[in-house]
Amino acid sequence: MIRQVTLGFEEHRRAEAAALYWQAFGGKLGRVMAPEARALAYIARVMRPDHAIAARGERGEILGLVGFRSPAGSFVEGGPADLRAVYGRIGGSLRAGALALMTRDTDNRRFLVDGFCVRGDRRGSGIGHELIAALCAEARKRGYAEVRLDVIGENIRARALYEREGFRTAGVSRSRLSGLLFGFDQVMTMTRPV
């Protein structure tokens, strides 16, 4: 049961948030970010709690997260120096090159989602709906008229949620190199008015 939805989360929840993020994106990022222990250390190091909305349980545990980007930064915004600190000089540099292929743009017209994840044992319980409602409220508060997210083409369950919540496909991009590095070659851009 969701107790509350909050902007951000406490510092002591950083490892918990990183684990949830990895649960959602490890399958896509694992080829580049493995081993898991280092990936979790990197994510925990670079995530910005002030750029996330969290669905919380009875004891304050994080049940779901939606990160966002703003002109001030993004939810997971590490750079080459952070990668080298976790993976070493060579490992960090190689990973920085691969991750540079992923979009890190800021859209000044639309509020950008930078990761959406719900705990596996809580999917289908309405947490995604609550997070999207809170995301849209935050977008309105910041003066945006639309929310934008990217979802890989193979993620049918996520796309179905976004469509139920009013998102529509605004474009599709393909990259063979992303297919080789990350295991997916199609990304759909979806938007919805707030």
Backbone torsions as a table, in degrees:
resi	resn	phi	psi	omega
1	MET	NA	135.4	178.0
2	ILE	-78.5	126.8	175.0
3	ARG	-86.2	-42.8	-179.1
4	GLN	-163.1	162.8	172.4
5	VAL	-117.4	127.5	-174.1
6	THR	-125.4	152.2	169.2
7	LEU	-81.1	115.8	179.5
8	GLY	83.8	-179.5	176.7
9	PHE	-152.4	164.0	-175.7
10	GLU	-74.3	154.3	179.1
11	GLU	-56.8	-37.2	-178.2
12	HIS	-70.4	-6.7	176.6
13	ARG	-98.1	5.5	-175.8
14	ARG	-58.9	-47.8	-179.8
15	ALA	-64.2	-38.5	178.0
16	GLU	-63.4	-43.2	178.7
17	ALA	-66.2	-39.4	178.7
18	ALA	-63.5	-41.4	179.5
19	ALA	-64.1	-39.8	178.3
20	LEU	-65.8	-43.2	178.1
21	TYR	-60.6	-44.8	-179.9
22	TRP	-65.7	-36.5	176.8
23	GLN	-57.3	-40.7	-177.9
24	ALA	-79.8	-37.5	-170.7
25	PHE	-115.0	-3.7	-179.6
26	GLY	-60.2	-35.8	178.2
27	GLY	-63.8	-30.9	179.7
28	LYS	-87.4	-38.1	-175.0
29	LEU	-94.8	-11.4	-172.6
30	GLY	-58.0	-35.9	179.9
31	ARG	-60.8	-34.9	-177.3
32	VAL	-95.1	-37.9	-170.5
33	MET	-95.4	-9.1	-179.8
34	ALA	-59.6	155.0	6.4
35	PRO	-77.8	157.7	-174.0
36	GLU	-55.1	-42.7	-177.9
37	ALA	-59.6	-40.9	178.9
38	ARG	-73.3	-37.8	177.2
39	ALA	-59.7	-45.0	178.6
40	LEU	-63.0	-41.2	178.6
41	ALA	-62.7	-42.4	179.1
42	TYR	-64.0	-49.1	-178.6
43	ILE	-60.8	-46.0	179.3
44	ALA	-61.2	-37.0	-179.1
45	ARG	-65.5	-40.5	-169.1
46	VAL	-101.4	-11.3	-177.0
47	MET	-71.3	146.7	179.9
48	ARG	-112.5	106.3	-179.9
49	PRO	-58.3	-26.5	-179.9
50	ASP	-75.3	-4.1	177.2
51	HIS	-116.1	38.8	179.5
52	ALA	-146.3	154.5	171.5
53	ILE	-118.3	130.4	-174.4
54	ALA	-118.8	134.7	169.1
55	ALA	-91.0	128.1	-172.8
56	ARG	-115.8	146.6	178.0
57	GLY	-91.2	-171.6	-176.3
58	GLU	-57.6	-35.2	-178.0
59	ARG	-100.6	12.9	-179.4
60	GLY	87.5	-1.3	-179.5
61	GLU	-64.0	152.6	-178.3
62	ILE	-86.0	119.1	178.9
63	LEU	-96.5	-25.2	-179.5
64	GLY	-164.6	156.5	-179.9
65	LEU	-140.2	145.4	164.4
66	VAL	-131.1	120.7	177.1
67	GLY	-93.5	159.6	178.5
68	PHE	-142.8	163.1	176.2
69	ARG	-109.5	148.9	174.6
70	SER	-144.5	172.7	175.7
71	PRO	-59.0	-19.6	-180.0
72	ALA	-87.8	-6.5	179.7
73	GLY	146.7	-167.6	180.0
74	SER	-141.2	166.5	-175.9
75	PHE	-60.0	-49.5	177.6
76	VAL	-118.0	100.1	-169.5
77	GLU	-129.4	39.1	178.6
78	GLY	-70.8	165.5	179.2
79	GLY	-131.7	-171.5	-178.6
80	PRO	-55.0	-39.5	-179.6
81	ALA	-63.8	-39.4	178.0
82	ASP	-65.9	-41.4	179.0
83	LEU	-63.5	-42.6	178.6
84	ARG	-65.6	-34.9	179.3
85	ALA	-64.5	-32.3	-177.7
86	VAL	-93.3	-40.9	-172.7
87	TYR	-104.8	-4.9	-175.5
88	GLY	91.2	170.9	-174.1
89	ARG	-61.0	-51.2	-176.6
90	ILE	-74.0	-49.8	-179.8
91	GLY	-60.4	-40.0	178.6
92	GLY	-67.0	-40.9	-179.6
93	SER	-66.6	-41.5	177.6
94	LEU	-63.0	-44.1	180.0
95	ARG	-66.5	-37.0	178.5
96	ALA	-60.8	-41.0	178.2
97	GLY	-63.0	-42.9	-179.9
98	ALA	-67.4	-44.0	-178.0
99	LEU	-69.2	-21.9	177.9
100	ALA	-62.8	-19.6	178.6
101	LEU	-71.6	-21.8	-179.7
102	MET	-81.1	143.8	-177.6
103	THR	-68.5	138.2	177.4
104	ARG	-131.4	28.3	-174.6
105	ASP	-73.4	161.3	171.9
106	THR	-116.7	128.1	-178.4
107	ASP	-104.4	112.1	-176.6
108	ASN	-75.2	-11.3	179.1
109	ARG	-95.0	-24.6	-175.3
110	ARG	-130.9	147.0	177.7
111	PHE	-77.6	121.4	-172.7
112	LEU	-95.5	132.5	174.9
113	VAL	-83.4	135.2	179.7
114	ASP	-124.5	59.7	179.3
115	GLY	108.8	131.5	-179.8
116	PHE	-138.4	121.2	-178.0
117	CYS	-148.1	142.1	177.0
118	VAL	-128.5	137.0	179.2
119	ARG	-52.3	137.9	-176.1
120	GLY	-54.2	-39.2	-178.6
121	ASP	-79.0	-0.8	-179.8
122	ARG	-118.4	1.9	178.6
123	ARG	-64.8	143.5	-179.8
124	GLY	83.8	7.3	-177.3
125	SER	-106.0	9.1	177.6
126	GLY	96.7	-1.6	-178.7
127	ILE	-66.1	-41.4	178.0
128	GLY	-58.0	-43.6	177.9
129	HIS	-60.2	-46.1	-179.7
130	GLU	-63.0	-41.4	179.7
131	LEU	-66.4	-40.4	178.7
132	ILE	-65.9	-40.1	177.1
133	ALA	-60.9	-43.9	179.4
134	ALA	-67.4	-38.0	177.6
135	LEU	-61.6	-45.7	179.5
136	CYS	-64.8	-38.3	176.8
137	ALA	-63.5	-41.6	178.2
138	GLU	-65.5	-38.9	177.9
139	ALA	-62.0	-45.5	178.2
140	ARG	-60.7	-44.1	179.8
141	LYS	-58.5	-34.2	-178.9
142	ARG	-89.5	1.0	174.9
143	GLY	90.6	14.0	178.4
144	TYR	-89.3	148.8	177.4
145	ALA	-99.4	-17.2	-177.6
146	GLU	-140.0	156.6	172.0
147	VAL	-113.4	141.9	178.5
148	ARG	-127.8	140.5	174.6
149	LEU	-142.5	160.8	174.2
150	ASP	-116.0	138.9	178.9
151	VAL	-138.1	138.7	179.6
152	ILE	-70.3	145.8	-175.2
153	GLY	-58.1	-32.3	-177.9
154	GLU	-76.3	-11.2	-176.5
155	ASN	-86.8	74.7	-174.1
156	ILE	-64.1	-40.3	-178.4
157	ARG	-63.1	-44.2	178.8
158	ALA	-65.5	-44.4	179.1
159	ARG	-58.9	-40.1	179.3
160	ALA	-63.0	-41.8	176.9
161	LEU	-60.9	-49.4	-177.3
162	TYR	-61.6	-40.2	178.1
163	GLU	-64.9	-41.3	176.7
164	ARG	-61.4	-29.9	-177.8
165	GLU	-90.0	9.2	173.3
166	GLY	97.4	4.2	176.5
167	PHE	-77.6	145.3	176.4
168	ARG	-128.2	148.7	-179.9
169	THR	-69.1	126.0	179.7
170	ALA	-106.8	-13.8	179.9
171	GLY	178.1	161.8	178.6
172	VAL	-134.2	134.1	174.6
173	SER	-124.5	151.7	-179.1
174	ARG	-130.2	145.2	177.8
175	SER	-150.0	117.2	177.3
176	ARG	-64.5	-36.0	180.0
177	LEU	-63.9	-40.8	175.1
178	SER	-61.9	-36.5	177.1
179	GLY	-61.3	-42.2	179.5
180	LEU	-69.6	-44.3	-175.6
181	LEU	-79.7	-41.6	-171.1
182	PHE	-113.2	-11.8	178.5
183	GLY	88.7	7.8	174.7
184	PHE	-140.5	144.3	-178.5
185	ASP	-122.2	-0.2	-179.3
186	GLN	-126.5	130.0	177.1
187	VAL	-125.0	129.6	178.0
188	MET	-103.1	131.7	173.5
189	THR	-94.7	126.9	-178.9
190	MET	-124.0	144.4	178.7
191	THR	-134.3	160.4	172.6
192	ARG	-154.6	146.4	174.8
193	PRO	-70.5	153.1	179.3
194	VAL	-93.7	NA	NA
